Amino acid sequence: MKGDQIPPNHYLARHCRNIDLVWHNGNPTGVSETAFRPRPDETDGLSVDWVDFFQGNDRQHKLACIRSITKLQVKDSHRIALLQVQDLVQAVGATPLAITEDPDDNLPPKHNADSTDCRVGRYCASPQARESR
Amino acid sequence: MLDFLRFSWLWRAYDIAIWAEIADDDLAAGQHGWRVAMTQATTEVLLVPLTELDHADMPRPTKDSLRKSIIAIAAAYAEDDDPRKVAPDAQSFTRLVKFLEHPHRWPWEGPALALSPEGNFSAIWDRPGVHRWILDFPPDGKIRTTHLQTYPDGRIDYVAGETENSDEIQPPFAIG
């Protein structure tokens, strides 16, 4: 439900443009911190996808589902950065952080989510202090 | 108060970035793979950096690695359709190359490259999950250093500084 916390062992996906990547020997090897700066339309926190919303152990399948529901304009060269919730919380240290469910009912047509029973959540990671403003 | 929170969020983005792994497939489901498109924008971005690299006195593997990465970054810049995007600063890249050219740094392994939204280049040395050392080359002539160290318990140490004297800069872990 909207506002529920995401379990700490679950993974989140953040869409990264080509320009957000770190390049070594001409190959993308990591993500620059710029990928985690709020975008102009992210006034209330970073928007990420909840990878483990989708059932099963096959990560490729889950990523395919993520791809199917993204509304961003994506290109072949873009990448998905994967983060575990507990790592994210630990990384920001003392900064209060809420990673909460923020379902998106307005999915693109022909998405991979199973049926109307399957709500695909888009989640919002934002400092709690900003939420409580 | 809001400004402080935003600043602190951006600062912590460094910490977040070292935890991120890249999914090992393309985001788009296309079968086309990724190719460098030599557009006019790419060529303009590459002109000064490639010339600088051609003349640089440094080990061949480092030079080749930097060349491949700057070509990739130029292609990424050309592809980026953000109307607010800022062109890569050739002077920033030149300063990065000059820094690496020093014979004391020849034994160093070639760094990874990244581009800031302000168009400045960063050299990055990584030991995934343990160390990340970042040297930023902003237009003010200084070099900003950031070292992130991750401990087995997940704690992260963050040490940042800046200097105009490149001789003061020493890697915080072995890089060659």
Contacts between the chains, C-beta under 8 A, distances in Angstrom:
chain1	res1	chain2	res2	distance
A	13	B	23	7.4
A	14	B	20	7.2
A	15	B	27	6.9
A	16	B	22	7.6
A	17	B	76	7.6
A	17	B	80	6.2
A	17	B	82	7.8
A	18	B	75	7.5
A	18	B	76	3.7
A	18	B	79	5.6
A	18	B	80	6.8
A	19	B	73	7.6
A	19	B	76	4.5
A	19	B	77	6.2
A	19	B	79	7.8
A	19	B	80	4.8
A	19	B	82	8.0
A	19	B	85	7.4
A	19	B	115	6.3
A	21	B	22	7.6
A	21	B	76	7.1
A	21	B	114	7.4
A	22	B	112	4.8
A	22	B	113	7.2
A	22	B	114	4.7
A	22	B	124	5.7
A	22	B	126	7.8
A	23	B	68	7.8
A	23	B	69	4.0
A	23	B	72	4.7
A	23	B	73	5.9
A	23	B	112	5.9
A	23	B	113	5.1
A	23	B	114	7.1
A	24	B	65	6.8
A	24	B	69	6.4
A	24	B	110	7.5
A	24	B	111	7.5
A	24	B	112	3.7
A	24	B	113	7.5
A	25	B	64	7.8
A	25	B	65	4.7
A	25	B	68	5.3
A	25	B	69	6.7
A	25	B	110	7.3
A	26	B	65	7.7
A	26	B	68	2.9
A	26	B	69	5.6
A	26	B	71	6.5
A	26	B	72	4.9
A	27	B	68	7.8
A	27	B	72	7.6
A	28	B	22	6.2
A	28	B	72	7.7
A	29	B	22	7.8
A	29	B	112	5.7
A	29	B	126	7.1
A	30	B	17	7.2
A	30	B	18	7.9
A	30	B	20	7.2
A	30	B	22	7.0
A	30	B	112	6.9
A	30	B	124	7.5
A	30	B	126	6.3
A	30	B	128	7.9
A	31	B	17	5.2
A	31	B	20	4.4
A	31	B	22	6.6
A	32	B	17	6.2
A	32	B	114	4.3
A	32	B	115	7.7
A	32	B	116	7.8
A	32	B	122	7.6
A	33	B	10	7.7
A	33	B	13	4.0
A	33	B	14	4.7
A	33	B	16	7.1
A	33	B	17	4.4
A	34	B	13	7.6
A	34	B	114	7.8
A	34	B	116	6.5
A	34	B	117	5.7
A	35	B	13	8.0
A	35	B	17	6.8
A	35	B	20	7.3
A	36	B	13	4.0
A	36	B	16	4.8
A	36	B	17	6.2
A	36	B	20	8.0
A	37	B	10	6.1
A	37	B	13	6.0
A	37	B	117	7.5
A	38	B	6	7.9
A	38	B	9	7.4
A	59	B	23	7.9
A	60	B	25	6.8
A	63	B	23	5.5
A	63	B	25	6.5
A	64	B	29	7.2
A	67	B	27	6.4
A	67	B	28	7.2
A	67	B	29	5.7
A	70	B	27	7.9
A	73	B	81	7.6
A	74	B	27	5.1
A	74	B	28	5.0
A	75	B	27	7.6
A	75	B	28	6.0
A	75	B	79	6.5
A	76	B	26	5.2
A	76	B	27	7.6
A	76	B	28	4.7
A	76	B	30	4.8
A	76	B	32	5.5
A	76	B	33	6.6
A	76	B	34	5.4
A	77	B	26	7.5
A	77	B	34	4.5
A	77	B	75	7.8
A	77	B	76	7.1
A	77	B	79	6.3
A	78	B	26	7.6
A	78	B	27	4.1
A	78	B	28	6.7
A	79	B	22	4.9
A	79	B	23	6.5
A	79	B	26	7.6
A	79	B	27	5.7
A	80	B	22	7.1
A	80	B	23	4.1
A	80	B	27	5.4
A	81	B	20	4.0
A	81	B	21	7.1
A	81	B	22	6.1
A	81	B	23	7.7
A	82	B	20	6.7
A	82	B	21	5.1
A	82	B	22	7.5
A	82	B	23	5.8
A	83	B	16	7.0
A	83	B	19	5.6
A	83	B	20	5.3
A	83	B	21	7.9
A	84	B	19	7.4
A	86	B	154	7.8
A	87	B	19	4.2
A	87	B	154	7.0
A	88	B	16	6.2
A	88	B	19	6.8
A	90	B	154	4.6
A	90	B	155	7.5
A	90	B	156	7.4
A	91	B	12	6.6
A	91	B	15	4.0
A	91	B	16	4.9
A	91	B	18	7.6
A	91	B	19	5.5
A	91	B	156	6.1
A	92	B	12	4.6
A	92	B	15	6.6
A	92	B	16	6.9
A	93	B	12	7.2
A	93	B	15	7.4
A	93	B	156	7.3
A	95	B	8	5.8
A	95	B	9	7.1
A	95	B	12	5.9
A	127	B	5	5.6
A	127	B	8	7.8
A	127	B	9	6.1
A	129	B	5	5.9
A	130	B	2	7.3
A	130	B	5	5.8
A	133	B	2	7.6
